[in-house]
Amino acid sequence: IRFVDAGIIGGPPKGDYNPTFYASAEDVKLLDEFTALSKYGLKVSPLKGEGVGVGDASALKMSYAGITKGTTGLYTTMVLAARESSPATADALMRELQISQPILLDRLVKTVPPMVPKAYRWIGEMEEIADFVGGSEGDVYRGIAKVYERVEKSIAGDQEDIATLMNFVEKAKK
């Protein structure tokens, strides 16, 4: 059986933007045939090189999501933890990020709000990434899955965590 492994990185197509279909295969000819779909508007990026084969496009997608969605989970975790300590701690965290880590704060401001309505989906993704990483290192992503579960429960419940996150983001924008 011949097949191509592909993983999509990016959001849905919008305007001039298209996500990238990363593809890998054992059969280079088949991979080239898949890559030819680019002429129909798909943005296809074949993975070629030493050791590349079936599973590598999926591994790339897992690795990318582990970094992007994983850091959003870390931001969420620490904002909620700082606020649980005290409102003053959350304010001090924001001020310190503004001074010493403005790029991280900017990323937090841009990634946390759009995560909220997607948190329910990201739970399963973090669990899959945990399995991909494997071993005790994968436990990091099981923990992040629990953070996204907490956000999902807050949406359906008292929304206190959502308010904490959105207030932090709004203050950080000023």
Secondary structure, 3 states (H helix, E strand, C coil): CCCCEEEEECCCCECCECCEEEEECCCHHHHHHHHHHHHHCCEEEECCCCCCCCCHHHHHHHHHHHHHHHHHHHHHHHHHHHHHHCHHHHHHHHHHHHHHCHHHHHHHHHHHHHHHHHHHHHHHHHHHHHHHHCCHHHHHHHHHHHHHHHHHHHHHCCCHHHHHHHHHHHHHHC
